[in-house]
C-alpha cells in the first residue's frame, strides 16, 4: 500500500501514478486498491479495487472515482 497525503499536487499525482502503473505491470496477479481522497478515504473505508481497470485507464484515475 502506498499512502500519500497533503492534497493533490503534480508531484503526488505523478508518484502515485508511476507506482500504481509499475506495480500493475510487474505483478498482474496482485490486487491494487486506492483510497478516495488519500488517507481520509482509507480511514473512512472509501477504498476501491483498481486492479480491474482496463489498460490506459490509470491515467484517468481522478475521473474513475
C-alpha positions as CSV (number, residue, x, y, z in Angstrom):
1,X,0.0,0.0,0.0
2,X,1.2,3.4,-0.9
3,X,-0.2,6.2,1.2
4,X,0.3,9.9,0.4
5,X,-1.2,13.0,2.0
6,X,-1.1,16.7,1.6
7,X,-3.6,17.4,-1.2
8,X,-3.4,16.8,-5.0
9,X,-0.3,18.2,-6.5
10,X,1.6,17.4,-9.7
11,X,4.3,15.6,-7.6
12,X,1.9,13.5,-5.6
13,X,-0.2,12.6,-8.6
14,X,2.9,11.7,-10.6
15,X,4.4,9.5,-8.0
16,X,1.1,7.7,-7.3
17,X,0.5,7.2,-11.0
18,X,4.0,5.8,-11.5
19,X,3.8,3.4,-8.6
20,X,0.4,2.1,-9.5
21,X,1.2,1.7,-13.2
22,X,4.5,-0.1,-12.5
23,X,3.0,-2.4,-9.8
24,X,0.1,-3.4,-12.1
25,X,2.6,-4.2,-14.9
26,X,5.0,-6.0,-12.6
27,X,2.5,-8.3,-10.9
28,X,-0.7,-8.9,-12.8
29,X,-2.0,-11.3,-10.1
30,X,-2.0,-8.8,-7.3
31,X,-4.9,-6.6,-6.2
32,X,-4.3,-2.9,-6.2
33,X,-6.5,-0.6,-4.0
34,X,-6.9,3.1,-3.9
35,X,-8.4,5.2,-1.2
36,X,-10.7,8.0,-2.3
37,X,-9.1,11.3,-1.2
38,X,-6.0,9.5,0.1
39,X,-5.6,8.8,3.8
40,X,-9.0,10.2,4.7
41,X,-10.7,7.8,2.3
42,X,-8.8,4.8,3.7
43,X,-9.8,5.8,7.3
44,X,-13.4,6.2,6.2
45,X,-13.4,2.9,4.4
46,X,-13.8,4.5,0.9
47,X,-11.5,2.1,-0.8
48,X,-11.7,1.0,-4.4
49,X,-10.2,-2.0,-6.2
50,X,-8.4,-0.6,-9.2
51,X,-6.8,-3.8,-10.4
52,X,-9.5,-4.4,-13.0
53,X,-9.1,-1.0,-14.7
54,X,-8.6,-1.5,-18.4
55,X,-5.2,-0.7,-19.9
56,X,-4.7,3.0,-20.2
57,X,-7.3,3.9,-17.5
58,X,-4.7,4.5,-14.8
59,X,-4.1,7.9,-16.5
60,X,-7.6,8.8,-15.6
61,X,-7.8,7.7,-12.0
62,X,-9.2,11.0,-10.7
63,X,-12.1,10.5,-13.2
64,X,-12.6,6.9,-12.1
65,X,-13.8,7.9,-8.6
